[in-house]
Amino acid sequence: MELFEHAKEIANTYHSLQKNICLILEHADAQGTFIEHPWERSVGSGMTCVMQRGKIIEKAAVNFSYVRGSMTPALSKILGEDAESYVATGLSSIVHAMNPFLPAIHMNVRYFLLDSGAEWFGGGIDLTPAYIDIPQTIDFHRKLKSICDGYNREFYPVFKEWADDYFFLDHRDETRGVGGIFFDRQRPDAKMDRKRWLSFTAELAKEYPAIYTRLINKNAEKNFSQENKTWQKIRRGRYVEFNLVYDRGTRFGLESGGNTESILTSMPPEAGWEFNAMPVANTEEQKTIAFLKRGIDWINYSAPNSIR
């Protein structure tokens, strides 16, 4: 079998998961529909599926790609690898909701293979609320831990800490949200071979729309004010800052010549920046900011009730 045939098999799995995610999110929204946008470039092809202005979901994207090309000096620097050519395939999704009390969520799973023989998996899921709900955050982390524990009990604590560090805006001294799990450069070995890594990443992708459906059921009907929407836009501004300044996937996609519109579908439909937008003390906004930090043990966190 040609070396890169392994990547094609993994790509087929990720592509099949894309349709399932779209169907589940459409059902949860009960009005919105994903529009398919196939694309082709010299480096490969993919499918971008976008929902806009649904009943609950303001914008969602579920993107699949399979690209193959020659390594450039810039890509070698980003990947930290020396090789002549590469294959990369991945599935990513983002949801931004109408209601400020319904968090944004992001999921990504990916696989890289170089002609040098080096290969690795990466991905994760993270949650970005404008208004934190502590019990829901605990449930979110416990579900991710349960999935991780099914493969390796060391995964959750390591990948959770990795998410805390990765989704951190140094220039703001705060995390993008309440984290989740993040992992990169996970190379198959005797303990966790390629098939097992594919199973793990596929399970995360399958659980992702189920997690968000539960969040929709709990939060979509909450009342909110224009002040809440303004705060949501400010927090979305932080999301944009992270994606454009720090996100490796965005950098790789743009540098590799991928589909720019697909790469930037992760951006919220509206965001805001207000000068020195500091929340008032003892408000729900200020309480949320207090939890945007690394190292919170959400699995064992004890709280009598949610902030809201």
C-alpha positions in Angstrom: 0.0 0.0 0.0 1.3 3.5 -0.9 2.3 5.4 2.2 -0.4 8.1 1.7 -3.2 5.5 1.3 -3.4 5.5 5.1 -4.4 9.1 5.0 -7.1 8.5 2.4 -8.7 5.9 4.7 -8.7 8.3 7.6 -10.0 11.1 5.4 -13.0 8.9 4.4 -13.9 8.4 8.0 -13.8 12.1 8.8 -15.8 12.9 5.7 -18.5 10.5 6.7 -18.7 12.1 10.1 -19.3 15.5 8.6 -22.8 14.7 7.3 -23.8 13.1 10.6 -22.8 16.3 12.5 -24.7 18.5 10.2 -27.9 16.4 10.5 -27.8 16.4 14.3 -27.2 20.2 14.5 -30.0 20.8 12.0 -32.3 18.7 14.1 -31.3 20.6 17.3 -31.8 24.0 15.7 -35.2 22.9 14.2 -35.0 25.5 11.4 -31.6 26.1 10.0 -30.1 24.1 7.2 -26.5 23.5 6.2 -25.5 24.6 2.7 -22.8 22.5 1.1 -19.9 24.3 -0.5 -17.5 21.9 -2.2 -14.1 23.3 -3.1 -11.0 22.3 -5.0 -7.5 23.8 -5.0 -4.2 22.7 -6.4 -3.3 21.2 -3.0 -6.6 19.3 -2.6 -10.3 19.5 -1.9 -12.9 19.6 0.7 -16.4 20.3 1.7 -17.5 23.4 3.7 -21.0 23.2 5.2 -22.4 26.4 6.7 -25.6 27.2 8.5 -26.5 30.9 9.0 -29.4 32.6 10.8 -31.1 29.5 12.1 -33.7 29.5 14.9 -31.1 29.0 17.6 -27.8 28.8 15.8 -26.6 32.2 14.4 -23.8 30.6 12.5 -22.3 27.1 12.4 -19.7 25.5 10.1 -18.7 21.9 9.7 -15.6 21.6 7.4 -13.8 18.7 5.9 -10.5 18.9 4.0 -8.0 16.6 2.4 -4.8 18.3 1.1 -1.6 17.1 -0.3 1.4 19.1 -1.4 5.1 19.9 -1.2 6.7 21.2 1.9 7.8 24.8 1.9 10.2 26.4 4.3 7.3 28.2 5.9 5.4 24.9 6.4 8.5 23.2 7.7 8.9 25.9 10.3 5.2 25.6 11.3 5.3 21.8 11.5 8.8 21.5 12.8 9.5 18.7 10.4 11.8 18.1 7.4 10.2 16.3 4.5 9.5 16.7 0.8 5.8 16.3 0.8 2.8 15.9 3.1 -0.8 14.9 3.4 -3.2 16.4 5.9 -6.9 15.7 6.5 -9.2 17.0 9.1 -12.7 17.7 10.3 -13.5 20.9 12.2 -16.6 22.6 13.4 -17.7 25.7 15.2 -21.1 26.9 16.5 -22.1 30.5 17.5 -25.6 30.8 19.0 -28.1 33.6 19.0 -28.6 33.5 22.8 -25.7 34.9 24.8 -26.3 32.3 27.5 -25.7 29.5 25.0 -21.9 29.0 24.6 -19.9 28.8 21.5 -18.2 25.4 20.9 -15.4 24.2 18.7 -14.2 20.8 17.6 -11.3 19.7 15.5 -9.7 16.3 14.6 -6.9 16.0 12.2 -4.2 13.7 10.8 -0.8 14.5 9.2 1.5 12.2 7.3 4.8 13.1 5.7 6.8 11.3 3.1 9.5 10.9 5.7 7.1 8.5 7.5 6.3 10.8 10.3 2.6 10.9 11.2 0.5 12.3 14.0 -3.1 13.0 15.2 -4.4 16.1 16.8 -7.6 17.7 17.8 -9.9 18.5 20.7 -13.1 20.2 21.9 -13.4 23.4 23.8 -16.2 25.6 25.1 -16.4 29.4 25.1 -19.3 30.9 27.1 -20.0 34.6 27.3 -21.7 33.7 30.6 -20.4 30.7 32.4 -22.7 28.1 33.9 -20.7 26.2 36.4 -22.7 22.9 36.5 -22.8 22.8 32.7 -19.1 23.4 32.5 -18.5 20.5 35.0 -20.7 18.2 33.0 -18.8 19.2 29.8 -15.5 18.3 31.3 -16.7 15.1 32.8 -18.0 13.9 29.5 -14.7 14.6 27.8 -12.9 12.8 30.7 -15.1 9.8 30.2 -14.2 9.5 26.5 -10.5 10.0 27.3 -10.6 7.4 30.0 -11.9 4.8 27.6 -8.5 5.0 25.8 -6.0 6.2 28.4 -6.6 7.6 31.8 -3.6 9.9 31.4 -5.3 11.6 28.4 -7.7 13.9 30.2 -5.4 15.5 32.7 -2.7 16.0 30.1 -5.0 17.2 27.3 -7.0 19.4 29.7 -3.8 21.2 30.8 -2.8 21.5 27.2 -6.1 23.1 26.3 -5.7 25.6 29.2 -2.3 26.6 27.8 -3.2 26.5 24.1 -6.4 28.5 24.4 -4.8 31.3 26.3 -4.6 34.9 25.1 -1.3 36.1 26.5 -2.0 39.7 25.5 -5.2 39.6 27.5 -4.0 37.3 30.3 -7.1 35.2 30.1 -8.3 31.9 28.6 -10.5 32.0 25.5 -13.2 30.1 27.4 -13.5 27.3 29.9 -11.3 25.0 28.0 -11.8 21.3 27.3 -9.1 19.1 25.8 -6.5 19.8 23.2 -3.8 17.5 21.8 -1.3 17.7 19.0 1.6 15.6 17.5 0.3 12.4 18.9 2.2 9.7 17.1 0.8 6.2 16.8 2.9 3.5 18.6 2.5 0.1 20.1 0.3 1.3 22.9 -2.0 3.4 20.7 -1.7 2.5 17.1 -3.2 4.4 14.1 -6.5 2.5 14.2 -6.9 3.3 17.9 -6.1 7.0 17.4 -8.6 7.2 14.6 -11.2 5.6 16.8 -10.5 8.1 19.6 -10.7 11.2 17.3 -13.9 9.8 15.6 -15.5 9.3 19.0 -14.8 12.9 19.9 -16.3 14.0 16.6 -19.4 11.9 17.2 -20.0 13.2 20.7 -19.5 16.8 19.7 -23.0 17.5 18.3 -24.6 15.5 21.2 -22.8 17.8 23.7 -24.1 20.8 21.9 -27.7 19.5 21.7 -27.7 19.1 25.4 -26.5 22.7 25.8 -29.2 23.9 23.4 -31.9 22.2 25.4 -30.7 23.9 28.6 -30.0 27.4 27.4 -31.7 28.3 24.1 -34.9 29.6 25.7 -33.3 31.8 28.4 -34.3 35.4 28.3 -31.6 38.0 27.5 -31.2 41.7 27.1 -29.4 44.0 24.7 -26.7 44.4 27.3 -26.2 40.7 27.3 -25.8 40.8 23.5 -23.3 43.6 23.7 -21.2 41.5 26.2 -21.5 38.5 23.9 -20.0 40.5 21.0 -17.1 41.7 23.2 -16.3 38.1 24.2 -16.6 37.1 20.5 -14.0 39.7 19.8 -11.6 37.8 22.1 -12.4 34.7 20.0 -11.4 36.5 16.8 -8.2 37.7 18.4 -7.2 34.1 19.4 -8.0 32.7 16.0 -6.0 35.3 14.1 -3.1 35.6 16.4 -2.5 32.2 17.9 -4.5 29.4 16.2 -2.2 26.9 14.5 -4.9 25.5 12.2 -5.6 29.0 10.8 -2.0 29.6 10.2 -1.4 26.2 8.5 -4.5 26.5 6.4 -3.6 30.0 5.0 0.1 29.1 4.6 -0.7 25.8 2.7 -3.0 27.5 0.2 -6.2 26.1 1.6 -9.7 27.6 1.0 -9.6 30.9 2.8 -13.4 31.2 3.1 -13.5 27.7 4.8 -10.6 28.5 7.1 -12.3 31.6 8.3 -15.8 30.1 8.8 -14.8 29.8 12.5 -15.3 33.5 12.9 -18.5 34.7 14.6 -21.0 36.6 12.4 -20.7 39.6 14.6 -18.1 40.7 17.2 -17.3 43.9 19.1 -14.5 45.8 20.6 -15.0 48.5 23.1 -12.2 50.5 24.6 -11.3 49.3 28.1 -14.5 47.2 28.4 -14.1 46.1 32.0 -17.2 44.5 33.6 -18.7 46.0 36.7 -17.9 44.3 40.0 -20.3 41.6 41.3 -22.1 41.2 37.9 -22.5 38.1 35.9 -20.0 39.4 33.4 -17.3 40.0 36.1 -18.0 36.5 37.6 -17.5 34.9 34.2 -14.2 36.7 33.7 -13.0 35.3 37.1 -13.2 31.8 35.6 -11.2 32.6 32.5 -8.0 31.2 33.9 -5.8 28.1 33.7 -5.7 25.3 36.1 -9.3 25.0 37.3 -10.1 21.4 38.3 -13.6 21.2 36.8 -13.9 17.5 37.5 -13.8 18.0 41.2 -15.1 21.5 41.3 -17.9 22.0 43.9 -20.5 24.8 43.3 -24.0 25.0 44.9 -25.5 26.5 41.7 -24.7 28.2 38.5 -23.9 31.9 38.2 -27.2 32.4 36.3 
